[in-house]
Amino acid sequence: MSHISTIEVCITDLDALESAVKALGGRLVRGKKTYNWYGEVVNSRRTPKNIDKSKLGTCEHAIEFPGINYSIGVVPMAGGGFTLAMDSWGGNNDGGAFSIYHGPQYGGPHRHDRDWIHDGVALEQKVGKDCGLLVAHYGYAKTVKLAQRRGLPVRKAVLPDGRVQARIQVR
């Protein structure tokens, strides 16, 4: 089973996105027109309403992380900018043992290894639920860029949950 989620964010600065992705240990592949996911919709109730089902897996850019087969699509939005699309499904998504079909593209049919984590879960662990960590780092990178443009000093604070905060000294 698999599904694609779109993230409630409008990416307008690819350089800030690239900085955020690097901060989480990944890389933005500009111009890559596909992102890796399960490859077919198994439960149509889980398909986002704002993405044409025939275009799933297509994007303008992709975000990849070492050791994870699934990736995140940077998908153009109708009004400009980009949103993020990813397949985060992975059994019960609790990070525990899974007994699920892993798809023919990865040699399926089943893995019963307790130490193995499904690619969707591994991807979500990197970027946070609904890309929350990635979006936080994107917001930080964008804020730093704007503050530096105005000559304001910025300090970075990492919160216990992994989110980042920009502390700007206004004169």
ZALO-460416 format. One record per atom (N, C-alpha, C): residue number from 1; atom name; y, x, z. Coordinates in Angstrom, 2 decimals, always signed. Layout:
<vopas>
NUM, CA, Y, X, Z
...
</vopas>
This chain:
<vopas>
1, N, -1.17, +0.84, +0.00
1, CA, +0.00, +0.00, +0.00
1, C, +1.22, +0.88, +0.00
2, N, +2.26, +0.42, -0.64
2, CA, +3.47, +1.20, -0.72
2, C, +4.64, +0.29, -0.97
3, N, +5.80, +0.74, -0.61
3, CA, +7.02, +0.01, -0.94
3, C, +8.18, +0.98, -0.98
4, N, +9.20, +0.59, -1.73
4, CA, +10.41, +1.39, -1.87
4, C, +11.51, +0.73, -1.05
5, N, +12.23, +1.54, -0.32
5, CA, +13.39, +1.05, +0.44
5, C, +14.64, +1.67, -0.16
6, N, +15.69, +0.87, -0.25
6, CA, +16.99, +1.44, -0.59
6, C, +17.78, +1.51, +0.70
7, N, +18.61, +2.51, +0.79
7, CA, +19.35, +2.77, +2.01
7, C, +20.77, +2.23, +1.85
8, N, +21.28, +1.60, +2.90
8, CA, +22.62, +1.03, +2.87
8, C, +23.66, +2.14, +2.99
9, N, +23.91, +2.81, +1.88
9, CA, +24.89, +3.88, +1.86
9, C, +25.40, +4.02, +0.43
10, N, +26.65, +4.42, +0.29
10, CA, +27.19, +4.72, -1.04
10, C, +27.57, +6.20, -1.04
11, N, +26.80, +6.98, -1.76
11, CA, +27.04, +8.42, -1.87
11, C, +28.08, +8.63, -2.96
12, N, +29.18, +9.26, -2.62
12, CA, +30.24, +9.51, -3.60
12, C, +30.51, +10.99, -3.81
13, N, +29.86, +11.84, -3.03
13, CA, +30.12, +13.27, -3.09
13, C, +28.79, +14.02, -3.09
14, N, +28.36, +14.46, -4.26
14, CA, +27.06, +15.14, -4.37
14, C, +27.05, +16.49, -3.66
15, N, +28.19, +17.16, -3.58
15, CA, +28.24, +18.43, -2.85
15, C, +27.99, +18.20, -1.36
16, N, +28.58, +17.14, -0.81
16, CA, +28.36, +16.80, +0.61
16, C, +26.90, +16.39, +0.82
17, N, +26.33, +15.65, -0.13
17, CA, +24.92, +15.27, -0.03
17, C, +24.04, +16.51, -0.05
18, N, +24.36, +17.45, -0.94
18, CA, +23.57, +18.68, -1.03
18, C, +23.62, +19.46, +0.29
19, N, +24.80, +19.52, +0.91
19, CA, +24.95, +20.19, +2.19
19, C, +24.10, +19.51, +3.26
20, N, +24.10, +18.18, +3.27
20, CA, +23.31, +17.41, +4.24
20, C, +21.82, +17.65, +4.05
21, N, +21.38, +17.66, +2.81
21, CA, +19.97, +17.87, +2.50
21, C, +19.54, +19.26, +2.95
22, N, +20.37, +20.26, +2.67
22, CA, +20.07, +21.64, +3.10
22, C, +19.98, +21.74, +4.61
23, N, +20.85, +21.03, +5.32
23, CA, +20.84, +21.07, +6.78
23, C, +19.52, +20.54, +7.35
24, N, +18.84, +19.68, +6.59
24, CA, +17.56, +19.12, +7.03
24, C, +16.37, +19.87, +6.43
25, N, +16.64, +20.96, +5.71
25, CA, +15.57, +21.78, +5.18
25, C, +15.07, +21.41, +3.80
26, N, +15.81, +20.57, +3.09
26, CA, +15.39, +20.15, +1.75
26, C, +16.31, +20.70, +0.68
27, N, +16.11, +20.18, -0.54
27, CA, +16.99, +20.59, -1.63
27, C, +17.27, +19.40, -2.54
28, N, +18.50, +19.35, -3.02
28, CA, +18.92, +18.35, -3.99
28, C, +18.66, +18.92, -5.36
29, N, +17.86, +18.23, -6.16
29, CA, +17.56, +18.68, -7.52
29, C, +18.42, +17.84, -8.47
30, N, +19.55, +18.41, -8.86
30, CA, +20.47, +17.68, -9.73
30, C, +19.87, +17.51, -11.12
31, N, +20.01, +16.31, -11.64
31, CA, +19.53, +16.03, -12.99
31, C, +18.05, +15.67, -13.08
32, N, +17.33, +15.70, -11.96
32, CA, +15.92, +15.30, -11.99
32, C, +15.87, +13.78, -12.08
33, N, +15.22, +13.26, -13.08
33, CA, +15.27, +11.83, -13.39
33, C, +14.18, +10.99, -12.75
34, N, +13.31, +11.60, -11.95
34, CA, +12.28, +10.84, -11.25
34, C, +12.13, +11.33, -9.82
35, N, +11.69, +10.44, -8.96
35, CA, +11.32, +10.83, -7.60
35, C, +9.88, +10.43, -7.37
36, N, +9.20, +11.18, -6.52
36, CA, +7.78, +10.94, -6.27
36, C, +7.60, +9.86, -5.21
37, N, +6.69, +8.94, -5.51
37, CA, +6.33, +7.88, -4.59
37, C, +4.90, +7.48, -4.90
38, N, +4.40, +6.43, -4.27
38, CA, +3.02, +6.01, -4.48
38, C, +2.73, +5.73, -5.95
39, N, +3.68, +5.16, -6.66
39, CA, +3.53, +4.97, -8.10
39, C, +3.30, +3.55, -8.55
40, N, +3.03, +2.65, -7.63
40, CA, +2.90, +1.24, -8.00
40, C, +3.25, +0.39, -6.79
41, N, +3.80, -0.80, -7.08
41, CA, +4.15, -1.73, -6.02
41, C, +2.90, -2.50, -5.66
42, N, +2.54, -2.47, -4.40
42, CA, +1.34, -3.17, -3.96
42, C, +1.71, -4.52, -3.35
43, N, +2.85, -4.60, -2.71
43, CA, +3.29, -5.82, -2.06
43, C, +4.71, -6.11, -2.54
44, N, +4.86, -7.04, -3.49
44, CA, +6.17, -7.27, -4.11
44, C, +7.21, -7.79, -3.12
45, N, +6.79, -8.29, -1.96
45, CA, +7.77, -8.71, -0.96
45, C, +8.56, -7.53, -0.44
46, N, +8.05, -6.32, -0.63
46, CA, +8.70, -5.13, -0.10
46, C, +9.54, -4.41, -1.15
47, N, +9.72, -4.98, -2.30
47, CA, +10.54, -4.37, -3.34
47, C, +11.99, -4.77, -3.12
48, N, +12.90, -3.80, -3.07
48, CA, +14.32, -4.15, -2.85
48, C, +14.83, -5.06, -3.96
49, N, +15.68, -5.99, -3.56
49, CA, +16.23, -6.95, -4.52
49, C, +17.19, -6.30, -5.52
50, N, +17.82, -5.18, -5.14
50, CA, +18.82, -4.57, -6.00
50, C, +18.26, -3.49, -6.93
51, N, +16.93, -3.37, -7.00
51, CA, +16.32, -2.40, -7.91
51, C, +15.36, -3.13, -8.83
52, N, +15.54, -2.93, -10.13
52, CA, +14.63, -3.48, -11.13
52, C, +13.27, -2.82, -10.95
53, N, +12.24, -3.63, -10.77
53, CA, +10.89, -3.12, -10.50
53, C, +10.44, -2.10, -11.55
54, N, +10.85, -2.28, -12.80
54, CA, +10.45, -1.37, -13.87
54, C, +11.12, -0.01, -13.76
55, N, +12.18, +0.09, -12.96
55, CA, +12.91, +1.35, -12.81
55, C, +12.54, +2.11, -11.55
56, N, +11.58, +1.59, -10.77
56, CA, +11.15, +2.30, -9.57
56, C, +10.64, +3.67, -9.95
57, N, +11.03, +4.66, -9.20
57, CA, +10.63, +6.04, -9.47
57, C, +11.61, +6.78, -10.36
58, N, +12.63, +6.08, -10.87
58, CA, +13.63, +6.74, -11.71
58, C, +14.93, +6.92, -10.91
59, N, +15.68, +7.96, -11.26
59, CA, +16.91, +8.28, -10.54
59, C, +17.76, +9.21, -11.40
60, N, +18.90, +9.60, -10.87
60, CA, +19.76, +10.59, -11.53
60, C, +19.55, +11.98, -10.94
61, N, +19.19, +12.02, -9.67
61, CA, +18.94, +13.26, -8.94
61, C, +17.83, +12.97, -7.94
62, N, +17.17, +14.01, -7.44
62, CA, +16.10, +13.81, -6.46
62, C, +16.28, +14.76, -5.29
63, N, +15.79, +14.33, -4.13
63, CA, +15.81, +15.14, -2.92
63, C, +14.37, +15.47, -2.57
64, N, +14.09, +16.77, -2.42
64, CA, +12.73, +17.21, -2.14
64, C, +12.69, +18.04, -0.87
65, N, +11.54, +17.98, -0.19
65, CA, +11.31, +18.77, +1.01
65, C, +10.01, +19.53, +0.86
66, N, +9.99, +20.80, +1.27
66, CA, +8.77, +21.61, +1.16
66, C, +7.60, +20.95, +1.90
67, N, +6.44, +20.95, +1.25
67, CA, +5.23, +20.44, +1.88
67, C, +5.08, +18.93, +1.87
68, N, +6.04, +18.20, +1.30
68, CA, +5.96, +16.74, +1.23
68, C, +5.95, +16.34, -0.24
69, N, +4.91, +15.62, -0.66
69, CA, +4.80, +15.23, -2.07
69, C, +5.80, +14.16, -2.47
70, N, +6.12, +13.23, -1.57
70, CA, +7.08, +12.18, -1.89
70, C, +8.49, +12.78, -1.84
71, N, +9.41, +12.18, -2.61
71, CA, +10.79, +12.62, -2.60
71, C, +11.71, +11.41, -2.54
72, N, +12.99, +11.64, -2.50
72, CA, +13.99, +10.58, -2.40
72, C, +14.77, +10.55, -3.71
73, N, +14.94, +9.36, -4.26
73, CA, +15.73, +9.21, -5.48
73, C, +17.18, +8.96, -5.15
74, N, +18.06, +9.64, -5.85
74, CA, +19.50, +9.39, -5.75
74, C, +19.81, +8.51, -6.97
75, N, +19.98, +7.22, -6.69
75, CA, +20.00, +6.18, -7.72
75, C, +21.42, +5.67, -7.92
76, N, +21.88, +5.58, -9.18
76, CA, +23.24, +5.09, -9.42
76, C, +23.40, +3.63, -9.01
77, N, +24.56, +3.31, -8.47
77, CA, +24.89, +1.93, -8.10
77, C, +25.78, +1.33, -9.18
78, N, +25.69, +0.04, -9.34
78, CA, +26.45, -0.66, -10.40
78, C, +27.95, -0.41, -10.29
79, N, +28.51, -0.39, -9.08
79, CA, +29.94, -0.23, -8.91
79, C, +30.40, +1.21, -8.80
80, N, +29.50, +2.16, -9.02
80, CA, +29.83, +3.57, -8.89
80, C, +29.19, +4.17, -7.66
81, N, +29.07, +5.45, -7.64
81, CA, +28.40, +6.14, -6.54
81, C, +26.90, +6.01, -6.65
82, N, +26.22, +6.42, -5.61
82, CA, +24.75, +6.43, -5.59
82, C, +24.24, +5.84, -4.30
83, N, +23.02, +5.33, -4.34
83, CA, +22.29, +4.96, -3.14
83, C, +21.02, +5.79, -3.11
84, N, +20.27, +5.70, -2.04
84, CA, +19.04, +6.47, -1.89
84, C, +17.85, +5.53, -1.92
85, N, +16.78, +5.94, -2.59
85, CA, +15.55, +5.15, -2.64
85, C, +14.39, +6.05, -2.28
86, N, +13.51, +5.53, -1.40
86, CA, +12.36, +6.32, -0.98
86, C, +11.20, +5.41, -0.60
87, N, +10.02, +5.96, -0.67
87, CA, +8.80, +5.28, -0.24
87, C, +8.43, +5.85, +1.11
88, N, +8.68, +5.08, +2.17
88, CA, +8.41, +5.58, +3.51
88, C, +7.14, +4.96, +4.11
89, N, +6.41, +4.21, +3.31
89, CA, +5.22, +3.56, +3.86
89, C, +4.16, +4.58, +4.20
90, N, +3.44, +4.33, +5.26
90, CA, +2.36, +5.25, +5.63
90, C, +1.45, +4.66, +6.67
91, N, +0.72, +3.62, +6.32
91, CA, -0.17, +3.01, +7.30
91, C, +0.65, +2.26, +8.32
92, N, +0.47, +2.60, +9.58
92, CA, +1.21, +1.91, +10.62
92, C, +2.50, +2.63, +11.00
93, N, +2.82, +3.70, +10.28
93, CA, +4.06, +4.46, +10.46
93, C, +4.32, +4.89, +11.90
94, N, +3.25, +5.13, +12.67
94, CA, +3.48, +5.59, +14.03
94, C, +3.20, +7.09, +14.19
95, N, +2.90, +7.76, +13.06
95, CA, +2.67, +9.18, +13.11
95, C, +1.28, +9.54, +13.60
96, N, +0.45, +8.55, +13.87
96, CA, -0.90, +8.79, +14.36
96, C, -1.89, +8.98, +13.22
97, N, -3.15, +8.75, +13.52
97, CA, -4.21, +8.91, +12.52
97, C, -4.16, +7.74, +11.55
98, N, -4.42, +8.02, +10.30
98, CA, -4.41, +6.99, +9.28
98, C, -5.74, +6.96, +8.56
99, N, -6.12, +5.80, +8.12
99, CA, -7.28, +5.62, +7.27
99, C, -6.82, +4.73, +6.14
100, N, -6.16, +5.32, +5.16
100, CA, -5.55, +4.54, +4.09
100, C, -5.85, +5.15, +2.74
101, N, -5.68, +4.35, +1.71
101, CA, -5.82, +4.83, +0.35
101, C, -4.61, +5.69, +0.03
102, N, -4.83, +6.90, -0.42
102, CA, -3.73, +7.84, -0.63
102, C, -3.32, +7.94, -2.07
103, N, -3.92, +7.16, -2.95
103, CA, -3.49, +7.11, -4.34
103, C, -4.20, +8.12, -5.21
104, N, -4.52, +7.72, -6.42
104, CA, -5.28, +8.57, -7.33
104, C, -4.55, +9.86, -7.71
105, N, -3.20, +9.84, -7.71
105, CA, -2.46, +11.03, -8.11
105, C, -2.63, +12.17, -7.12
106, N, -3.11, +11.87, -5.89
106, CA, -3.33, +12.91, -4.90
106, C, -4.81, +13.08, -4.57
107, N, -5.68, +12.61, -5.44
107, CA, -7.10, +12.84, -5.27
107, C, -7.81, +11.82, -4.41
108, N, -7.09, +10.80, -3.85
108, CA, -7.68, +9.72, -3.06
108, C, -9.18, +9.91, -2.86
109, N, -9.95, +8.97, -2.41
109, CA, -9.41, +7.68, -2.01
109, C, -8.98, +7.60, -0.55
110, N, -9.62, +8.30, +0.39
110, CA, -9.25, +8.14, +1.80
110, C, -9.16, +9.49, +2.50
111, N, -8.29, +9.56, +3.50
111, CA, -8.23, +10.72, +4.39
111, C, -8.43, +10.20, +5.80
112, N, -9.25, +10.85, +6.57
112, CA, -9.49, +10.44, +7.95
112, C, -9.17, +11.58, +8.90
113, N, -8.33, +12.49, +8.50
113, CA, -8.01, +13.67, +9.28
113, C, -6.91, +13.34, +10.29
114, N, -7.17, +13.53, +11.57
114, CA, -6.20, +13.19, +12.62
114, C, -4.90, +13.98, +12.49
115, N, -4.95, +15.19, +11.95
115, CA, -3.75, +16.02, +11.85
115, C, -2.94, +15.74, +10.58
116, N, -3.48, +14.93, +9.70
116, CA, -2.82, +14.65, +8.44
116, C, -1.82, +13.52, +8.62
117, N, -0.63, +13.67, +8.07
117, CA, +0.40, +12.63, +8.11
117, C, +0.72, +12.24, +6.67
118, N, +0.75, +10.95, +6.40
118, CA, +1.04, +10.43, +5.07
118, C, +2.42, +10.93, +4.61
119, N, +2.56, +11.18, +3.32
119, CA, +3.83, +11.69, +2.78
119, C, +5.02, +10.79, +3.11
120, N, +4.82, +9.47, +3.08
120, CA, +5.92, +8.56, +3.41
120, C, +6.40, +8.75, +4.83
121, N, +5.45, +8.92, +5.75
121, CA, +5.80, +9.13, +7.16
121, C, +6.46, +10.50, +7.33
122, N, +5.90, +11.53, +6.69
122, CA, +6.48, +12.87, +6.78
122, C, +7.91, +12.89, +6.26
123, N, +8.15, +12.18, +5.17
123, CA, +9.50, +12.11, +4.61
123, C, +10.44, +11.41, +5.58
124, N, +9.99, +10.31, +6.16
124, CA, +10.82, +9.59, +7.12
124, C, +11.10, +10.43, +8.36
125, N, +10.13, +11.24, +8.78
125, CA, +10.35, +12.12, +9.93
125, C, +11.44, +13.15, +9.63
126, N, +11.53, +13.60, +8.38
126, CA, +12.56, +14.58, +8.00
126, C, +13.95, +13.97, +7.97
127, N, +14.08, +12.77, +7.39
127, CA, +15.41, +12.20, +7.14
127, C, +15.78, +11.07, +8.09
128, N, +14.86, +10.68, +8.97
128, CA, +15.11, +9.59, +9.91
128, C, +14.80, +8.24, +9.30
129, N, +14.63, +7.27, +10.16
129, CA, +14.35, +5.90, +9.70
129, C, +15.53, +5.43, +8.85
130, N, +15.21, +4.86, +7.71
130, CA, +16.24, +4.42, +6.75
130, C, +17.22, +5.53, +6.42
131, N, +16.74, +6.77, +6.41
131, CA, +17.54, +7.96, +6.09
131, C, +18.69, +8.17, +7.07
132, N, +18.54, +7.67, +8.29
132, CA, +19.62, +7.76, +9.28
132, C, +20.11, +9.17, +9.54
133, N, +19.20, +10.14, +9.67
133, CA, +19.64, +11.53, +9.90
133, C, +20.33, +12.09, +8.67
134, N, +19.79, +11.80, +7.50
134, CA, +20.40, +12.30, +6.27
134, C, +21.79, +11.71, +6.09
135, N, +21.93, +10.42, +6.34
135, CA, +23.24, +9.77, +6.21
135, C, +24.22, +10.34, +7.23
136, N, +23.75, +10.63, +8.45
136, CA, +24.63, +11.23, +9.47
136, C, +25.11, +12.61, +9.02
137, N, +24.20, +13.41, +8.49
137, CA, +24.58, +14.75, +8.01
137, C, +25.50, +14.66, +6.79
138, N, +25.28, +13.66, +5.95
138, CA, +26.17, +13.44, +4.81
138, C, +27.58, +13.10, +5.31
139, N, +27.67, +12.18, +6.26
139, CA, +28.97, +11.82, +6.83
139, C, +29.67, +13.01, +7.45
140, N, +28.88, +13.85, +8.14
140, CA, +29.44, +15.06, +8.74
140, C, +29.99, +15.99, +7.65
141, N, +29.19, +16.25, +6.62
141, CA, +29.61, +17.16, +5.54
141, C, +30.87, +16.65, +4.85
142, N, +30.92, +15.35, +4.63
142, CA, +32.09, +14.74, +3.97
142, C, +33.32, +14.85, +4.87
143, N, +33.14, +14.62, +6.17
143, CA, +34.25, +14.71, +7.12
143, C, +34.79, +16.13, +7.21
144, N, +33.89, +17.11, +7.29
144, CA, +34.29, +18.52, +7.36
144, C, +35.10, +18.89, +6.11
145, N, +34.63, +18.46, +4.97
145, CA, +35.32, +18.76, +3.71
145, C, +36.75, +18.21, +3.73
146, N, +36.90, +16.96, +4.17
146, CA, +38.23, +16.34, +4.22
146, C, +39.12, +17.01, +5.26
147, N, +38.56, +17.35, +6.43
147, CA, +39.34, +18.01, +7.48
147, C, +39.81, +19.39, +7.03
148, N, +38.91, +20.14, +6.39
148, CA, +39.27, +21.48, +5.92
148, C, +40.35, +21.42, +4.86
149, N, +40.29, +20.40, +4.03
149, CA, +41.32, +20.22, +3.00
149, C, +42.70, +20.05, +3.64
150, N, +42.73, +19.48, +4.84
150, CA, +43.99, +19.28, +5.56
150, C, +44.31, +20.41, +6.53
151, N, +43.45, +21.42, +6.56
151, CA, +43.68, +22.57, +7.42
151, C, +43.36, +22.32, +8.89
152, N, +42.53, +21.32, +9.17
152, CA, +42.19, +21.00, +10.56
152, C, +40.90, +21.70, +10.96
153, N, +40.87, +22.31, +12.16
153, CA, +39.64, +22.97, +12.62
153, C, +38.58, +21.94, +13.01
154, N, +37.32, +22.25, +12.68
154, CA, +36.20, +21.35, +12.95
154, C, +35.13, +22.08, +13.73
155, N, +34.63, +21.44, +14.79
155, CA, +33.48, +21.96, +15.53
155, C, +32.33, +20.99, +15.34
156, N, +31.14, +21.55, +15.22
156, CA, +29.94, +20.73, +15.03
156, C, +29.24, +20.54, +16.37
157, N, +28.86, +19.30, +16.67
157, CA, +28.08, +18.99, +17.87
157, C, +26.80, +18.29, +17.42
158, N, +25.65, +18.80, +17.86
158, CA, +24.38, +18.16, +17.54
158, C, +23.97, +17.33, +18.75
159, N, +23.77, +16.03, +18.52
159, CA, +23.39, +15.11, +19.59
159, C, +21.89, +15.21, +19.87
160, N, +21.44, +14.78, +21.04
160, CA, +20.02, +14.89, +21.39
160, C, +19.07, +14.23, +20.38
161, N, +19.51, +13.19, +19.69
161, CA, +18.64, +12.52, +18.72
161, C, +18.68, +13.17, +17.34
162, N, +19.39, +14.30, +17.20
162, CA, +19.43, +15.03, +15.94
162, C, +20.62, +14.71, +15.07
163, N, +21.34, +13.64, +15.39
163, CA, +22.54, +13.33, +14.61
163, C, +23.60, +14.38, +14.87
164, N, +24.54, +14.49, +13.96
164, CA, +25.61, +15.47, +14.11
164, C, +26.94, +14.76, +14.26
165, N, +27.85, +15.44, +14.92
165, CA, +29.17, +14.88, +15.16
165, C, +30.19, +15.96, +14.82
166, N, +31.22, +15.54, +14.10
166, CA, +32.32, +16.46, +13.79
166, C, +33.41, +16.25, +14.81
167, N, +33.79, +17.34, +15.48
167, CA, +34.89, +17.27, +16.43
167, C, +36.07, +17.98, +15.81
168, N, +37.09, +17.19, +15.53
168, CA, +38.26, +17.68, +14.81
168, C, +39.45, +17.75, +15.75
169, N, +40.11, +18.89, +15.75
169, CA, +41.31, +19.04, +16.60
169, C, +42.52, +18.68, +15.76
170, N, +43.17, +17.60, +16.14
170, CA, +44.36, +17.14, +15.43
170, C, +45.57, +17.68, +16.19
171, N, +46.47, +18.28, +15.47
171, CA, +47.64, +18.90, +16.10
171, C, +48.69, +17.88, +16.42
</vopas>
